[in-house]
């Protein structure tokens, strides 16, 4: 893991068996804890050494100017950037009169373990100070799923060799000094001292700091409470100033005696609530945590995760790294959305400041599908956040001369924060991803109230956008011109096939939702004429196809462009966007990430098997995977077309992206969409999961490297377990009424009292597709 022998491969945890400062920033991302509201990077308890300090609150950001060399109408002039809020993780230790700093003295043992079943980060350290005092330190950290505002730490220290005086300093620290930006455009903008002090206090074992951002005017309150357990004679004190609050415990310990400090930290923020109200909010959260106690918080955390794994676990036999990777992915995806509650799920979750903490279309296209089948309540909350941003999206559409709503390419609070419009604001397919997420959630959960109150308007406003964005030609064909699809190396294209097919589905589903909720639709100003126009546009949607090549075109005219000269491109020139001007990329047949292939995956019913095979082979030769979003989609379509070894290698790329730091930027936070892609590649790829209306269908097949794949999905009020071996698949209805699923097209009725087993058909023998020179996926065994 991250190419270091200190990291072991285990099915239910990530374990680091020694401290390695060279990969400290990456490990801080891997060991991050979150519940979707609070995010704590996996920094060492003492605060130093660190790679990148990080404490985040979902939705808390600061505004920053977005200057341009030349001004133009409609360019966003203000951006949003996530900020590092008050750090409640810090627990400093003095051993006699020397600081517990692992860069000095002798480190005998250091181990950290992130446990996916308990949701806790454990750490054990044994260290001898330069003066010869040996101590053992044990810490446990959690961010609560059940008490949204609360995170907690248990910190224990005991001397090993001598009677020792220990001093534990528990702190709240605001406006920490951050390392300078490394120049990586994916890194967050460094905002110096973003929080202005409003109030601080320290009394007894309680601490509190309240700050407000200078420009976005978001108020942040943090409070901490402590419980101390140790031999008689320990003493404590508390103090505070504008950016620091500290609780100090002093104790004299003999070998074998322990001093234990339990720390509960409560976070709250608001744009509208007063300072007293926010102070009361975090105090109340601490009172609830105190009532529950440390053991209760740990028990609740385990129970919440037990319930999740019961419905969401994926078992893989044949590759231990893959087993660890998919559970690591599931755990972090759950962390990102579990308690986001009408706030966005950023591309990095709350694990780091990469991409300025922005939310993209990745959330709806990659993360929400996995949550729909495993934790659907998180999907409803994420889509309610989108619904809450509709007024800003409608204003943006009007600015662009369009009807409906134009959702932003990247944002935190709803405004467009992309200053590069060809590959950002022109990517209207974000609307389609949101609409598809609404349709999937409603179909799988039957949540009619959500559809009526939230989903309908999202579908309607997106449908209005598509109808105003497109036009019908003299032959009645509906075209959507001048947009950018998922492939950011092909901007401002006409009739991007992925965009058109997803818009087509959006238009049809909006019309169907209006039929189901006529009263609510009338309140939104929808009339029968509008609905007829949507259906007519969907039926007449342009689907570009090259008759001579016998292949669908990614966009109109794409296949007549000159092909990129891959033979002349050196390995060090990838990603291409960092070494070639977009002018060269935009006019060539070269693909950053799956685009038409993503359409083959998400709108597979629009293509015949032969069309899918030909298109996949054609676009494999052009796709360089300069985006982490690509490999999962390619894995799914490779599996569907019978290229199982290729699918397995792509699965390796998407599942190990952070555990192996394949993109060399895990230090800035995890790649949540790519992690979600590991589930997508396994369940939708090798499991063949598709939803067709109110029916689940499966087309399972396994690569030779795996001898068993088991997973569970929840949909339509049922929980279904699927177990696949090289020769057969077994389907079991775990809960709910009898249901019919499909196995490679065959209807299979499932009842609660039995399992159904079906043989797997033979995989067709096809010629392996080629990739661009030097961009072939590394075999999974070598990754």
DRENTI-89667 format. One record per residue (C-alpha): residue number from 1; z, y, x. Coordinates in steps of 0.2 Angstrom, whole numbers. Each point is the difference from the previous one (the first is absolute). Layout:
[NUM, [Z, Y, X]]
...
***
This chain:
[1, [0, 0, 0]]
[2, [-6, 17, 7]]
[3, [-4, -11, 15]]
[4, [18, -2, 5]]
[5, [9, -16, 2]]
[6, [16, 8, -6]]
[7, [-6, -2, -18]]
[8, [1, -17, -8]]
[9, [-10, -7, -14]]
[10, [11, -6, -14]]
[11, [-5, -2, -19]]
[12, [13, 11, -8]]
[13, [4, 13, 13]]
[14, [-6, 11, 14]]
[15, [11, -2, 15]]
[16, [1, 9, 17]]
[17, [10, -9, 13]]
[18, [1, 13, 13]]
[19, [-2, 19, 1]]
[20, [-17, 6, 6]]
[21, [-1, 19, 1]]
[22, [-19, -2, 3]]
[23, [-3, -5, -18]]
[24, [15, 10, -8]]
[25, [-11, 11, -11]]
[26, [-9, -15, -7]]
[27, [16, -10, -3]]
[28, [7, 15, -9]]
[29, [-14, -1, -13]]
[30, [1, -19, -1]]
[31, [19, 1, -3]]
[32, [-1, 14, -12]]
[33, [10, -1, -17]]
[34, [-5, 8, -16]]
[35, [2, -1, -19]]
[36, [-15, 12, -4]]
[37, [12, 15, -1]]
[38, [9, -1, 16]]
[39, [-8, -5, 17]]
[40, [9, -4, 16]]
[41, [-10, -4, 15]]
[42, [8, -14, 11]]
[43, [7, 12, 13]]
[44, [15, -6, 10]]
[45, [17, 4, -8]]
[46, [5, 12, 14]]
[47, [-16, 10, -3]]
[48, [-5, -1, 18]]
[49, [-11, -6, 9]]
[50, [-13, 2, -14]]
[51, [-19, 0, -2]]
[52, [-1, 10, -15]]
[53, [15, 5, -11]]
[54, [-3, -2, -19]]
[55, [9, 2, -16]]
[56, [-11, 4, -15]]
[57, [2, 3, -18]]
[58, [-15, -4, -11]]
[59, [-8, 16, -6]]
[60, [9, 12, 12]]
[61, [-13, 10, 10]]
[62, [-3, 17, 8]]
[63, [-15, 10, -3]]
[64, [-11, 5, 15]]
[65, [-15, 11, 2]]
[66, [-18, -8, 1]]
[67, [-10, 12, 11]]
[68, [-19, -2, 1]]
[69, [-13, 7, 12]]
[70, [-10, 6, -15]]
[71, [7, 4, -17]]
[72, [-9, -8, -15]]
[73, [3, -1, -19]]
[74, [12, -14, -6]]
[75, [7, -5, 17]]
[76, [18, -4, -1]]
[77, [10, 13, 10]]
[78, [17, -8, -1]]
[79, [5, -17, 5]]
[80, [15, -11, -3]]
[81, [9, -10, 14]]
[82, [14, -12, -1]]
[83, [16, 6, 9]]
[84, [14, -9, 9]]
[85, [15, 4, -11]]
[86, [18, -2, 4]]
[87, [4, -15, 11]]
[88, [14, -10, -7]]
[89, [-2, -15, 11]]
[90, [8, 7, 16]]
[91, [16, -10, 6]]
[92, [4, 5, 17]]
[93, [13, -9, 11]]
[94, [11, 4, 15]]
[95, [7, -14, 10]]
[96, [15, 8, 9]]
[97, [-8, 16, 5]]
[98, [-18, -6, 2]]
[99, [-14, 1, -13]]
[100, [-7, -17, -6]]
[101, [-17, 3, 6]]
[102, [-11, -15, 4]]
[103, [-10, 9, 13]]
[104, [16, -1, 11]]
[105, [13, -13, 5]]
[106, [-5, -19, -3]]
[107, [-8, -6, -15]]
[108, [4, -19, -2]]
[109, [-6, -3, -18]]
[110, [-10, 10, -13]]
[111, [-7, -8, -16]]
[112, [-7, 8, -16]]
[113, [-5, -10, -15]]
[114, [-8, 6, -16]]
[115, [4, -13, -13]]
[116, [-13, 0, -15]]
[117, [12, -10, -11]]
[118, [15, 12, 1]]
[119, [-9, 16, 3]]
[120, [11, 4, 15]]
[121, [-3, 5, 18]]
[122, [13, -8, 11]]
[123, [4, 4, 19]]
[124, [11, -8, 13]]
[125, [3, 8, 17]]
[126, [11, -5, 15]]
[127, [1, 13, 13]]
[128, [10, 5, 15]]
[129, [3, 18, 4]]
[130, [-3, 7, 18]]
[131, [19, 0, 1]]
[132, [1, -19, -4]]
[133, [6, 0, -18]]
[134, [-9, -13, -10]]
[135, [-2, 2, -18]]
[136, [-9, -10, -15]]
[137, [-8, 11, -14]]
[138, [-6, -7, -16]]
[139, [-9, 10, -13]]
[140, [-8, -3, -17]]
[141, [-11, 13, -9]]
[142, [-7, 0, -18]]
[143, [-9, 12, -11]]
[144, [5, -6, -18]]
[145, [-13, -6, -13]]
[146, [13, 1, -14]]
[147, [8, 17, 4]]
[148, [-15, 11, 3]]
[149, [9, 14, 9]]
[150, [11, -10, 12]]
[151, [-2, -7, 17]]
[152, [14, -8, 10]]
[153, [5, -6, 17]]
[154, [14, -12, 6]]
[155, [4, 4, 18]]
[156, [12, -12, 10]]
[157, [6, 2, 18]]
[158, [12, -12, 10]]
[159, [4, 0, 19]]
[160, [-4, -16, 9]]
[161, [9, 2, 17]]
[162, [13, 14, 0]]
[163, [11, 10, -11]]
[164, [-11, 14, -5]]
[165, [0, 17, -9]]
[166, [-15, 2, -11]]
[167, [-6, 15, -9]]
[168, [-12, -2, -15]]
[169, [-9, 16, -5]]
[170, [-9, -2, -17]]
[171, [-12, 15, -3]]
[172, [-12, 9, -11]]
[173, [-13, 9, 10]]
[174, [-13, 12, -6]]
[175, [-15, 7, 9]]
[176, [0, -13, 14]]
[177, [-11, 4, 14]]
[178, [-16, -10, -1]]
[179, [-12, -6, 14]]
[180, [-15, 11, 2]]
[181, [-16, -5, -9]]
[182, [-11, -13, 10]]
[183, [-16, 8, -6]]
[184, [-4, -15, -12]]
[185, [-8, 8, -15]]
[186, [9, -14, -10]]
[187, [17, 6, 5]]
[188, [10, 12, -10]]
[189, [0, 19, 3]]
[190, [16, 3, 9]]
[191, [10, 13, -10]]
[192, [14, 8, 10]]
[193, [17, 2, -9]]
[194, [-8, -2, -17]]
[195, [17, 1, -9]]
[196, [10, 16, -3]]
[197, [19, -2, -2]]
[198, [9, 4, -17]]
[199, [16, -9, 1]]
[200, [11, -12, 11]]
[201, [17, -8, -2]]
[202, [11, -13, 8]]
[203, [16, -6, -8]]
[204, [10, -16, 2]]
[205, [-13, -14, 3]]
[206, [-14, 10, -9]]
[207, [-14, 10, 7]]
[208, [-14, 10, -9]]
[209, [-15, 11, 5]]
[210, [-12, 9, -12]]
[211, [-16, 8, 6]]
[212, [-16, 8, -7]]
[213, [-17, 0, 6]]
[214, [-7, 17, 5]]
[215, [-17, 0, -10]]
[216, [0, -15, -12]]
[217, [18, 5, -5]]
[218, [6, -18, -2]]
[219, [19, -2, 1]]
[220, [7, -15, 9]]
[221, [18, -6, -2]]
[222, [7, -13, 11]]
[223, [18, -7, -1]]
[224, [9, -14, 9]]
[225, [17, -9, -3]]
[226, [9, -12, 12]]
[227, [12, -14, -1]]
[228, [9, -5, 16]]
[229, [8, -17, 4]]
[230, [9, -3, 17]]
[231, [16, -3, 8]]
[232, [14, 12, -4]]
[233, [0, 17, 9]]
[234, [-18, 5, -2]]
[235, [-2, 18, -4]]
[236, [-15, 10, -8]]
[237, [-6, 18, -2]]
[238, [-15, 8, -8]]
[239, [-9, 16, 4]]
[240, [-17, 9, -5]]
[241, [-11, 14, 4]]
[242, [-17, 5, -7]]
[243, [-11, -15, 7]]
[244, [14, -12, 5]]
[245, [14, -9, -9]]
[246, [11, -12, 10]]
[247, [13, -13, -5]]
[248, [10, -6, 16]]
[249, [11, -16, 2]]
[250, [10, -3, 15]]
[251, [9, -17, 3]]
[252, [7, -10, 14]]
[253, [-6, -18, 0]]
[254, [5, -16, 9]]
[255, [-13, -13, 3]]
[256, [-3, -9, -16]]
[257, [5, 14, -11]]
[258, [-13, 9, -10]]
[259, [-3, 18, -7]]
[260, [-11, 0, -15]]
[261, [-7, 15, -8]]
[262, [-10, -2, -17]]
[263, [-11, 15, -3]]
[264, [-8, 4, -17]]
[265, [-13, 14, 0]]
[266, [-7, 8, -16]]
[267, [-16, 10, 0]]
[268, [-7, 12, -14]]
[269, [-14, 13, -1]]
[270, [-7, 11, -13]]
[271, [-11, 15, -3]]
[272, [9, 6, -15]]
[273, [18, -5, 0]]
[274, [13, 12, 6]]
[275, [11, -3, 16]]
[276, [15, -5, -10]]
[277, [-9, -12, -11]]
[278, [-8, -8, 16]]
[279, [17, -1, 9]]
[280, [7, -8, -16]]
[281, [-14, -12, 0]]
[282, [2, -7, 17]]
[283, [19, 0, -2]]
[284, [-2, -11, -16]]
[285, [-12, -12, 10]]
[286, [14, -2, 13]]
[287, [13, -3, -14]]
[288, [-11, -14, -7]]
[289, [-2, -7, 18]]
[290, [18, 0, 3]]
[291, [3, -9, -16]]
[292, [-12, -13, 5]]
[293, [6, -2, 18]]
[294, [-9, -6, 15]]
[295, [0, -18, -6]]
[296, [-6, 5, -17]]
[297, [-14, 9, 7]]
[298, [-5, -14, 11]]
[299, [1, -12, -15]]
[300, [-10, 11, -11]]
[301, [-13, 1, 14]]
[302, [-1, -19, 2]]
[303, [-1, -3, -19]]
[304, [-14, 13, -2]]
[305, [-10, -8, 14]]
[306, [3, -18, -7]]
[307, [-8, 5, -16]]
[308, [-14, 8, 9]]
[309, [-4, -15, 11]]
[310, [2, -12, -15]]
[311, [-16, 8, -8]]
[312, [-9, 6, 16]]
[313, [2, -11, 14]]
[314, [-15, -7, 10]]
[315, [2, -16, 9]]
[316, [-12, -4, 14]]
[317, [0, -17, 10]]
[318, [-10, -1, 16]]
[319, [3, 17, 8]]
[320, [18, 6, 3]]
[321, [-6, 18, 5]]
[322, [-9, 1, -16]]
[323, [15, -5, -10]]
[324, [10, 13, 8]]
[325, [-13, 13, -2]]
[326, [-3, -2, -19]]
[327, [19, 1, -3]]
[328, [1, 15, 11]]
[329, [-14, 8, -10]]
[330, [8, -4, -17]]
[331, [17, 6, 5]]
[332, [-7, 17, 7]]
[333, [-11, 2, -15]]
[334, [14, -3, -12]]
[335, [11, 13, 10]]
[336, [-13, 13, -2]]
[337, [-1, -1, -18]]
[338, [16, -8, -7]]
[339, [9, 17, -4]]
[340, [-14, 13, 2]]
[341, [2, 5, -18]]
[342, [-14, 12, -4]]
[343, [-3, 4, 18]]
[344, [-15, -5, 11]]
[345, [-1, -15, 11]]
[346, [-6, 7, 16]]
[347, [-12, -9, 12]]
[348, [14, -3, 12]]
[349, [13, -2, -13]]
[350, [16, 8, 6]]
[351, [-1, -8, 17]]
[352, [-7, 14, 11]]
[353, [-9, 17, -1]]
[354, [-18, -6, 2]]
[355, [-13, 8, -10]]
[356, [13, 14, -4]]
[357, [8, -12, -12]]
[358, [-15, 2, -12]]
[359, [-5, -12, -14]]
[360, [-18, -5, -1]]
[361, [-11, -12, -11]]
[362, [7, -14, 10]]
[363, [16, 0, -11]]
[364, [-10, -4, -16]]
[365, [-14, -11, 8]]
[366, [11, -11, 12]]
[367, [19, 2, -4]]
[368, [1, 1, -19]]
[369, [-10, -17, -2]]
[370, [13, -10, 9]]
[371, [14, 9, -9]]
[372, [-8, -3, -17]]
[373, [2, -18, 3]]
[374, [17, 0, 8]]
[375, [9, 16, -5]]
[376, [-9, 8, -14]]
[377, [14, 13, -4]]
[378, [-4, 9, 17]]
[379, [-19, 1, -6]]
[380, [5, 9, -16]]
[381, [10, 13, 10]]
[382, [-14, 3, 13]]
[383, [-12, 3, -14]]
[384, [12, 12, -9]]
[385, [0, 10, 16]]
[386, [-19, 1, -1]]
[387, [2, 5, -18]]
[388, [12, 14, 5]]
[389, [-13, 8, 12]]
[390, [-13, 1, -14]]
[391, [1, 19, -2]]
[392, [-4, 2, 18]]
[393, [-14, -12, 0]]
[394, [-7, 8, -15]]
[395, [1, 17, 8]]
[396, [-9, -8, 16]]
[397, [-14, -7, -11]]
[398, [-3, 17, -8]]
[399, [-1, 8, 17]]
[400, [-14, -13, 4]]
[401, [-9, 4, -16]]
[402, [5, -16, -8]]
[403, [8, -6, -16]]
[404, [16, -12, 0]]
[405, [10, -2, 15]]
[406, [-4, -1, 19]]
[407, [14, -9, 8]]
[408, [3, 5, 19]]
[409, [-5, -11, 14]]
[410, [16, 3, 9]]
[411, [16, 8, -7]]
[412, [19, -1, -2]]
[413, [3, 11, -15]]
[414, [-17, 0, -8]]
[415, [-10, 13, 8]]
[416, [-15, -4, 11]]
[417, [5, 0, 19]]
[418, [-16, -6, 7]]
[419, [-9, 14, 9]]
[420, [-15, -11, 4]]
[421, [-9, -1, -16]]
[422, [-15, -11, 4]]
[423, [11, -15, 4]]
[424, [15, 6, -11]]
[425, [-3, 10, -15]]
[426, [-17, -7, -3]]
[427, [8, -17, -2]]
[428, [2, 0, -18]]
[429, [2, -19, -1]]
[430, [19, 4, 1]]
[431, [-2, 3, -19]]
[432, [-7, -17, -2]]
[433, [14, -9, 10]]
[434, [13, 9, -11]]
[435, [-9, -5, -16]]
[436, [-2, -18, 6]]
[437, [18, -1, 4]]
[438, [4, 6, -18]]
[439, [-11, -13, -8]]
[440, [7, -14, 11]]
[441, [18, 5, -3]]
[442, [-2, 1, -19]]
[443, [-10, -16, -1]]
[444, [13, -10, 10]]
[445, [15, 7, -8]]
[446, [-5, 4, -18]]
[447, [9, 17, 2]]
[448, [-8, 8, -15]]
[449, [13, 15, 1]]
[450, [-5, 4, 17]]
[451, [-19, -1, -4]]
[452, [3, 12, -15]]
[453, [11, 12, 9]]
[454, [-7, 0, 18]]
[455, [-15, -12, 3]]
[456, [-11, 7, -14]]
[457, [0, 18, 7]]
[458, [-3, -6, 18]]
[459, [-15, -10, -6]]
[460, [-7, 14, -11]]
[461, [2, 14, 13]]
[462, [-9, -12, 13]]
[463, [-14, -4, -12]]
[464, [-3, 18, -4]]
[465, [-1, 3, 19]]
[466, [-13, -14, 2]]
[467, [-11, 6, -15]]
[468, [0, 18, 7]]
[469, [-3, -5, 18]]
[470, [-15, -11, -5]]
[471, [-16, 3, -9]]
[472, [-14, -10, -8]]
[473, [-18, 1, 7]]
[474, [-16, 0, -10]]
[475, [1, -19, -1]]
[476, [17, 0, -8]]
[477, [9, -6, 16]]
[478, [17, 7, 4]]
[479, [2, 6, 18]]
[480, [16, 6, 9]]
[481, [-7, 10, 15]]
[482, [8, 8, 15]]
[483, [16, -10, 2]]
[484, [8, -10, 13]]
[485, [5, -18, -3]]
[486, [13, -10, 10]]
[487, [-11, 0, 15]]
[488, [4, 17, 9]]
[489, [-14, -2, 12]]
[490, [-12, 3, -15]]
[491, [4, 16, -9]]
[492, [-8, 10, -14]]
[493, [-11, -14, -6]]
[494, [-9, -3, -16]]
[495, [5, -14, -11]]
[496, [13, -8, 11]]
[497, [0, -18, -8]]
[498, [19, -2, 1]]
[499, [3, 17, -8]]
[500, [-13, -3, -13]]
[501, [7, -18, -5]]
[502, [18, 6, 0]]
[503, [-5, 16, -10]]
[504, [-9, -12, -12]]
[505, [16, -10, -3]]
[506, [10, 16, -2]]
[507, [-12, 7, -13]]
[508, [1, -17, -10]]
[509, [18, -2, 1]]
[510, [4, 18, -5]]
[511, [-11, -2, -16]]
[512, [9, -17, -4]]
[513, [17, 9, 2]]
[514, [-5, 14, -11]]
[515, [-5, -13, -13]]
[516, [18, -8, 1]]
[517, [8, 17, -1]]
[518, [-10, 12, -11]]
[519, [14, 12, -5]]
[520, [5, 3, 18]]
[521, [-18, 2, 5]]
[522, [-3, 13, -13]]
[523, [15, 9, 8]]
[524, [-9, 0, 16]]
[525, [-15, 7, -8]]
[526, [-11, -15, 1]]
[527, [-13, -2, -14]]
[528, [-12, -14, -4]]
[529, [-14, 9, 8]]
[530, [9, 0, 17]]
[531, [3, -18, -1]]
[532, [-18, -4, -4]]
[533, [-5, 10, 15]]
[534, [12, -10, 11]]
[535, [-7, -16, -6]]
[536, [-18, 5, 2]]
[537, [3, 6, 18]]
[538, [9, -16, 4]]
[539, [-14, -11, -7]]
[540, [-13, 11, 9]]
[541, [9, 1, 17]]
[542, [-11, -1, 15]]
[543, [2, -15, 11]]
[544, [-11, 3, 16]]
[545, [-9, -16, 6]]
[546, [-13, -3, 13]]
[547, [-13, -12, -7]]
[548, [-8, -2, 17]]
[549, [16, -6, 8]]
[550, [7, -8, -15]]
[551, [17, 9, 2]]
[552, [10, 13, -8]]
[553, [1, 16, 8]]
[554, [16, 8, 5]]
[555, [-7, 17, -6]]
[556, [-18, 5, -6]]
[557, [-11, -1, 16]]
[558, [14, -7, 11]]
[559, [-11, -15, 6]]
[560, [-14, 11, 6]]
[561, [11, 9, 13]]
[562, [-1, -4, 18]]
[563, [12, -13, 5]]
[564, [14, 5, 12]]
[565, [-4, -5, 18]]
[566, [15, -12, 2]]
[567, [-7, -7, 17]]
[568, [2, 17, 8]]
[569, [17, 3, -7]]
[570, [14, -4, 12]]
[571, [16, -9, -5]]
[572, [10, 16, 5]]
[573, [-10, 11, -12]]
[574, [8, -8, -16]]
[575, [6, 8, -11]]
[576, [-17, 8, -1]]
[577, [7, 16, -9]]
[578, [10, 4, 16]]
[579, [-16, -1, 11]]
[580, [-15, 5, -10]]
[581, [-3, 15, -11]]
[582, [0, -4, -19]]
[583, [-18, 7, 0]]
[584, [-5, -16, 9]]
[585, [10, -11, -11]]
[586, [-5, 7, -16]]
[587, [-19, -3, 3]]
[588, [2, -18, 6]]
[589, [3, -18, -7]]
[590, [17, -2, 7]]
[591, [15, -3, -11]]
[592, [18, 5, 4]]
[593, [8, -11, -13]]
[594, [-4, -12, -15]]
[595, [-9, 10, -13]]
[596, [-13, -10, -9]]
[597, [10, -16, 5]]
[598, [15, 8, -9]]
[599, [-11, 1, -15]]
[600, [-5, -19, 2]]
[601, [19, -3, 0]]
[602, [6, 12, -14]]
[603, [-16, -1, -11]]
[604, [-5, -18, 4]]
[605, [-6, -3, -18]]
[606, [-14, 13, 3]]
[607, [-9, -11, 13]]
[608, [-7, -18, 0]]
[609, [6, -12, 14]]
[610, [-16, 1, 9]]
[611, [1, 20, -1]]
[612, [18, -1, 7]]
[613, [-5, -12, 14]]
[614, [-15, 11, 6]]
[615, [9, 16, -2]]
[616, [15, -6, 10]]
[617, [-11, -6, 14]]
[618, [-10, 16, 1]]
[619, [15, 12, 0]]
[620, [10, -11, 13]]
[621, [-13, 4, 13]]
[622, [4, 19, -3]]
[623, [19, 1, -2]]
[624, [10, 5, 15]]
[625, [18, -1, -8]]
[626, [5, 17, 7]]
[627, [12, 1, -15]]
[628, [15, -12, -3]]
[629, [-6, -1, -19]]
[630, [-15, -11, 4]]
[631, [6, -17, 6]]
[632, [9, -5, -16]]
[633, [-16, 4, -11]]
[634, [-11, -9, 12]]
[635, [12, -15, 1]]
[636, [-1, -2, -19]]
[637, [-19, 0, -1]]
[638, [-1, -11, 15]]
[639, [11, -13, -9]]
[640, [-10, 2, -16]]
[641, [-16, -3, 9]]
[642, [6, -15, 9]]
[643, [3, 8, 18]]
[644, [18, -6, 1]]
[645, [2, 1, 19]]
[646, [-6, 18, -1]]
[647, [11, 4, -14]]
[648, [15, -8, 9]]
[649, [-4, 12, 15]]
[650, [-1, 15, -11]]
[651, [17, -5, -8]]
[652, [7, 0, 18]]
[653, [-6, 18, 3]]
[654, [8, 7, -16]]
[655, [16, -10, 0]]
[656, [4, 3, 18]]
[657, [-5, 18, 1]]
[658, [18, 6, 3]]
[659, [9, -15, 6]]
[660, [-13, 0, 15]]
[661, [-4, 19, -1]]
[662, [-18, -4, -1]]
[663, [-5, 19, -3]]
[664, [12, 6, 13]]
[665, [8, 12, -12]]
[666, [14, -10, -8]]
[667, [12, 12, 8]]
[668, [-4, 13, -14]]
[669, [4, -12, -14]]
[670, [-7, -16, -7]]
[671, [-17, -3, -8]]
[672, [6, -4, -18]]
[673, [-17, -2, -7]]
[674, [-5, -12, 14]]
[675, [16, -10, -2]]
[676, [-4, -1, -19]]
[677, [-17, -7, 5]]
[678, [9, -15, 8]]
[679, [5, -5, -18]]
[680, [-17, 5, -7]]
[681, [-9, -11, 13]]
[682, [11, -15, -3]]
[683, [2, 1, -19]]
[684, [-17, 8, -5]]
[685, [-9, -7, 15]]
[686, [5, -18, 3]]
[687, [9, -1, -17]]
[688, [-15, 7, -9]]
[689, [10, 10, -12]]
[690, [-10, 11, -13]]
[691, [5, 8, -16]]
[692, [-13, -1, -14]]
[693, [7, 10, -14]]
[694, [15, -10, -6]]
[695, [-3, -15, 11]]
[696, [4, -5, 17]]
[697, [-13, -10, 10]]
[698, [2, -8, 17]]
[699, [-13, -7, 12]]
[700, [11, -7, 14]]
[701, [-6, -6, 17]]
[702, [9, -2, 16]]
[703, [-6, 3, 18]]
[704, [3, -15, 12]]
[705, [14, 9, 9]]
[706, [11, -1, -16]]
[707, [6, -15, -9]]
[708, [9, 8, -14]]
[709, [1, 16, -9]]
[710, [12, 4, -14]]
[711, [3, 16, -10]]
[712, [6, 6, -16]]
[713, [-7, 14, -12]]
[714, [7, 8, -15]]
[715, [-12, 6, -14]]
[716, [-2, 0, -19]]
[717, [19, -5, -2]]
[718, [-2, -15, 11]]
[719, [5, -5, 17]]
[720, [-12, -13, 8]]
[721, [1, -9, 16]]
[722, [-15, -6, 10]]
[723, [1, -13, 14]]
[724, [-16, -3, 10]]
[725, [-4, -14, 12]]
[726, [-16, -3, 9]]
[727, [-5, -12, -15]]
[728, [8, 6, -16]]
[729, [9, 14, -9]]
[730, [15, -2, -11]]
[731, [4, 13, -13]]
[732, [18, 1, -8]]
[733, [6, 11, -14]]
[734, [17, 6, 5]]
[735, [4, 10, -15]]
[736, [-8, 7, -15]]
[737, [-11, -8, -14]]
[738, [-14, -12, 3]]
[739, [-15, 9, 8]]
[740, [-18, -4, 5]]
[741, [-6, 3, 18]]
[742, [-16, -4, 8]]
[743, [-2, -10, 16]]
[744, [-17, 2, 8]]
[745, [-6, 4, -18]]
[746, [8, -14, -9]]
[747, [13, 3, -13]]
[748, [17, -6, 4]]
[749, [14, 1, -14]]
[750, [17, 2, 8]]
[751, [16, -5, -10]]
[752, [18, 2, 5]]
[753, [4, -18, 2]]
[754, [-14, -6, 12]]
[755, [-11, 5, 15]]
[756, [-19, -2, 0]]
[757, [-9, -5, 16]]
[758, [-19, 2, 3]]
[759, [-11, -5, 15]]
[760, [-8, 14, 11]]
[761, [-19, 0, 0]]
[762, [-9, -2, 16]]
[763, [-2, 16, 10]]
[764, [-19, 4, 2]]
[765, [-7, 0, 18]]
[766, [-7, 17, 3]]
[767, [-6, 8, 16]]
[768, [14, 11, 7]]
[769, [-3, 19, -1]]
[770, [-1, 10, 15]]
[771, [11, 16, 4]]
[772, [-5, 15, 11]]
[773, [0, -5, 19]]
[774, [18, 1, 6]]
[775, [8, 2, -17]]
[776, [2, -18, -5]]
[777, [17, -4, -6]]
[778, [11, -8, 13]]
[779, [4, -18, -5]]
[780, [17, 0, -8]]
[781, [7, -13, 13]]
[782, [-4, 13, 14]]
[783, [8, 15, -10]]
***
